[in-house]
Amino acid sequence: MAMRSLVSVVDDDESVRESLPDLLRQFGFVAEAFSSAEEFLASDCIGRTTCLILDIAMPGMSGPDLQRELTCRHQDIPIVFITAHQDETLRPRVLAQGAVECLLKPFSETALLAALSAALRVS
Amino acid sequence: MVMAECELSTGIQSGLGSEDRFRSIVDGIPSLVTILTPAGELEFANRQVLEYFCATLEELKNWAPFVHPDDRSRVLASWKHSVETGASYDIEHRIRRADGVYRWFHMHGFPLRDPDGRIGLWYVLLSDIDDRKRAESLLEGEKALLEAVISGSPLPDVLDALCKVVDSTAEGCFTSVLLLDRTGTEVGFVAAPGLPSEYKQFLEGHPVDCAGGPCGMAITLNTEVIVSDMASDTRWERGGFPTAALACGIQSCWSSPIRSSTGEVLGSFAITSRQTGRPTPFYRVLMEQFTHMASIAIERMRSEEALKRSEALLAKAQRLSATGSFWWRAETDDIKWSQEAYRIFEFDPAVTMTHELIRTRVHPEDVPLCDEIINSARGTGSEFEYELRLEMPDRSVKYLRVVAHATKDQEGRVEYIGAIQDMTQQRLSEETLSKTRSELAQIARAMSLGALTASIAHEVNQPLSGIITNASTCLRMLDADPPDLNGARETARRTLRDGNRAADVITRLRALFGKKGVTSDSVDLNEATREVIALSRSELQRSRVTLRTELADGLPAVTGDRVQLQQVILNLLLNAVQAMNSVDDRSRRLMIRTEREGEDHVRLTVQDVGVGFDGKDVDRLFEAFYTTKTSGMGIGLSVSRSIIESHHGRLWAAPNDGPGATFSFSIPCVQQTVKGSRNLDATRTLGVANSEHL
């Protein structure tokens, strides 16, 4: 696991944007939070991001929309989706489209760590 | 006349001493007089007789050839009888006048007897009754025609007969009637029984226009057309009509249009003659009279055809819509049914309909309802509409809807005109539909419950996610060396905040799905009840429930939510109806009563004769999900009670002494002096805010 690599969080929910980067920093990552897909695309973090933690349902551009956009831009960032919608059919669908993992909120730090490890192995 | 007879007899008895005087007297009588021997030989005829026949006494002695051949044998037999028996001679027959025309006469003969009683001679008086006879035969002809028209004889037969009547009245004349076809442009039918068939064929092949002869012209111009001399008339030179007419010996033709009562031209009536000339006043009257008669016959036939068509159409429509019609005079119980009504009840259309007969088909459970409706209709003379079941001989059940409208006849008697619709097919499909609908409703309820759960989960999972992440971070910060106490404090603070956020979600949900803000208005409980009854009327009828209402006059208004209170009333009413669904051994009676309770409450009571409940179950009735029914969620009564309690009232139930149960609620009524709401606005505002959040 390469240390000090950047993990970006995109979620419209403020409590996630506040809490998740702190936990990621406790894990030893550099963490950045964005409130929308558009904000992330506009930032200079895309090229440096080694893993993207992405909310599925957001106003404006959704998580999967952002995933497609990144594929178009040939930005091959491993994605871990997070969602509060407990839809059993969601996980296999996003995994089939290339996501590393899909975590249902609320998730444990163990599950998060496992997902991050998988993502960084991919990269 | 009597005096003349006396003079004559005196003259003869005195040995005919003054024959000249006798002759002058008899010749002076303005009548035809003859004297015959006891053996019946003509002995004397007065001047009028000789002049009438233009014959000598000698020639008249053989008088039989002057009698119309058709009457001759009858006349001779009658005269022979009188001569042999001395009975007076009284007969009507035709006699040929000098000009060859036969006229009707009345012969009146009587014998003159000597003192010994022997017949000395016969007097015979001849009275001309031709005009009377003609009028009589015309009248008879007209009567026969009208009878034929009324009895519905085929129109061609009637028109043929009409022509024959005119022909027999107007000697030497032949009558024809042209009837237009439906398009009004061609001759549809020609009646001309006295005319050669070639003439008829000529007319039938001819178009109806001014060139088509006098009849075509009379029709086209809608006016009378008189041709007094066919040979010299130049109006139809090109049409070939004069040639055809002359070939048939027709010299003159008088035609007039036959008009309907509305003035429409139906055809033409024409009198043709083998002699030239114009119609005399007699013929003018004849033409006018029979043209009118032809119009009556044609119109009658047309309206009958139209009636038959519309009857056939009605029968077809009744068959297609499975709807029969009936007429009922309440006072005499005369009942008339349409074919389709007979078919629905499966009765022979030949039988006379009675209430007793109807009752034999009515489903046994519906007989009381049927009797009640008939009795109340008999009394009030108002409209009625209800649903009724029949039980057919093969035990199958038919569902009917009966609608009737009351009218009064000229004598003020109540009559009903109504329709009976066979709803069986519709009912069966409705039941299927209703079953499907309730299945769908269950699926929809399950689905919306799923959606609701997902929505609640999403709302709660968001803060939970924050709580868990923060708690994890907090632990890590505390475990660090040295511990990051400031960081830990910050994350613990966020944990608290997210915890509160989750609790807020739960509070909001409870506000949204729990007690809602109620509107608070002045509600007339009687009016609210009437509205509910109006909404449930078809359900009551469908379940064959007889409803009685006792709504107290001058009931004070209550304060509350009208719609919620109506939901309670509807719930109690439907519960009562359902409780009686399996009741078949008594009429399903439902009573709704409103009344004052003490000074400051009003009470509403719903009483049924249904299955009822056990007294010890009375408290469980109001628990959510408790139900005695096979369908439904049992949620109605507990919701109803909470609605009534939110109105500061109470709802209770009691088993009846007899079958069934009574449910009542009582709520405070408006105090005349106190007004205003119960500060419900805040709740309402909260409700709106919450739904925006979700």
Interface residues (C-beta under 8 A of the other chain):
Chain A: D13 S15 V16 E18 S19 L20 D22 L23 Q26 I82 A84 H85 Q86 D87 L104 K105 P106 F107 S108 E109
Chain B: A454 A457 H458 N461 Q462 P463 L464 S465 G466 I467 I468 T469 N470 S472 T473 R476 M477 A480 G487 T491 R494 R497 D498 R501
